[in-house]
Amino acid sequence: MGYRKLGRRTGHRRAMLRNGVTSLLKEGRIETTETRAREIVRLAEKMISLGKKGDLHSRRQALAFITEEDVVRKLFDTLGPKYAERSGGCVRLVKAGFRRGDGTPMAIVELV
């Protein structure tokens, strides 16, 4: 399978997920739909793994995906060392009920 299309074309989907991961790493917690949240968790775990490596190549890969430089700085200076001992599971997904307007299942994504 691989990934979900989320009802978007490639460019829109990629931009939406990049913005979601950037917001998660910047704020520490976001609320979104459950299917988007699952994709954001996958990508955020990969970014945190890059932050744990800490080398120049990893930093450039993170800069290619994350849209704000200060978020990449935070990822490599604080989040990477913070999660260095963990072998995964740095992002938590909690179901948060249903959206009032259309009944879509919502979820909260947060850093552990």
N, C-alpha and C positions, 0 to 999 in steps of 0.2 A: 504494500500500500504506500507507505512513505509519509505523505502529508495530506492535509485537508485543503480543499480549494476555497472553502468559505464563501462561495458565491461571488467571488471577485476575480477580475482578470489578474494576470501575473504581477504587473507593476503596482496595482492598487493593493493587492494582498501583501506583497513584499513591504511596501511603505507602511501599511497598517501594522504589520508585525514588528517592524523596526521601531516604529513609534511606541508600540506597546512595551517592548523590551526596554527601550530607553526610559520611558516613564517609570517602569517597575524599578530599575536600578537607581533612578534619581530619587523617587519618592519612598521606595521600600514597600509599597502596597498599592494595588490598583483593583478596581472592580470592573468586570467585563463579562461578556457572555461565556458560557462554559466551554464551548468549542474553541473560541478564540483563546481562552485562558489555557487550554491544554497545549495549543501551539506555542503560546508565549512562554510557558514553563519549559518546553523542550529547548527553545532558543536561548532563554535566559541561563539555563544550566550550562549550555555550551559557552556562553560568554563568561560565566564565572569560572569555568575550567580554563579559559584563556587567561583570566586574571590570576589564577593560581600559578600558572606557568611563569608569567612575569617577564618573559624575554621580549626583545624588540619585535620579532616576527609576530608573536601573539598580540602585542599592542597594535600593530598595524592591521592585523585581521579584525580586531575589535573596532578600530577606527573606521574600517571599511563598512561595518554594519551599524554601529551605534551612531546616532546623528549628532551628538553633542560631545565636544572634547572634554568638558569638565566631568561628564559622567564617566568617560573612559578613565580619566585621572582618578576618580573615586573608586572605580572598579579595580584598578591596579594598586592603588595606595592603601585602601582600607578594606574593601570587600575580599580581594584575593588573599591577603594574609589572614583575615578573619576566618575564612573557610578552608584554609590550607590543610587542616587536619581531617576534614570531612572528605569522604570518598564519593560524595554525591548527595542528592536530596537537600540542596540549599534553598530550594523554592517550594513553598507550601501552597496547595490549591484547596480552598474550602468552598463547598457549595453554599450559596447564599439565597436560596429560594427562587422565586420567579418574578420577572419584571412585570410591573402592573399593566402596562399598555398592551403588550402582545403575548404575555405568558412565557417568554423565553427564559430558560434556566440561566441564572446568573451565578457567578463565582467570584471569590476574592482570591487574588494571587498576592502572596507576600513573601518576603525574604525571611528565612528562619533565624 
